[in-house]
Amino acid sequence: IALRSDLPVNKGTHQLIRLSRGFEDAVARSVQTQDHKRFLAIPTRETRALLDSLKNHFGEKSGDGIAIVVSENALRPFVWRFVYSIYPSMLVSAARELGDGTRLPDEEVAFT
């Protein structure tokens, strides 16, 4: 287990960008549980809308040097898997993983 201070998001090498409440809510609605296993099942239309939100915000950037910060720790693995599909080098961290004194970013990926 990595210590919080050792996580790449806390090295000061990544621009921190949070997801809007609407984006996180859309992902949270799509987390399903079956046979005690959790998985992400986003409807096709919403998948396209979420992907469009990411592409509108980040454009053709590779994702290097960018870390998305989610407010809900339980969503981190699901957001990471989703983001990885188009930005494989982008980090995803939960707000509680940020080092002491690290302020949550003002910039956010919008979703309505």
C-alpha positions, 0 to 999 in steps of 0.5 A: 500500500502506497503512503498518501505522500508517495502517490503521484498526485501528491508529487506536484507534477500533475494539474489537478482537475475535478469532476462536476457533481453532475459527472460524478452523479452520472457515474454513481447512477451507473455503478451496479451490484450483482452477486456481491460484485460492483461494476459500471454499466453506463447506458450508451447515450450517457456514455457518449455524453460523458465521453463528450464532456471529457473530450470537450474539456481536454480535447486532444491532450494525451492526459500526461500531467493531468489528474482528475480528482473525484470527491467520492472515494468509492467512484475512483476505480470506476471513473479511472476505468472510464477515463482510461478508455480515451486518456490512458495516461491520465491519473484519477485520485480521490479527494481524500488521497490528496496530501494535507494542505492540497486544495481541491482545484477550481477547474472542473469537467462539466456535465449536465 
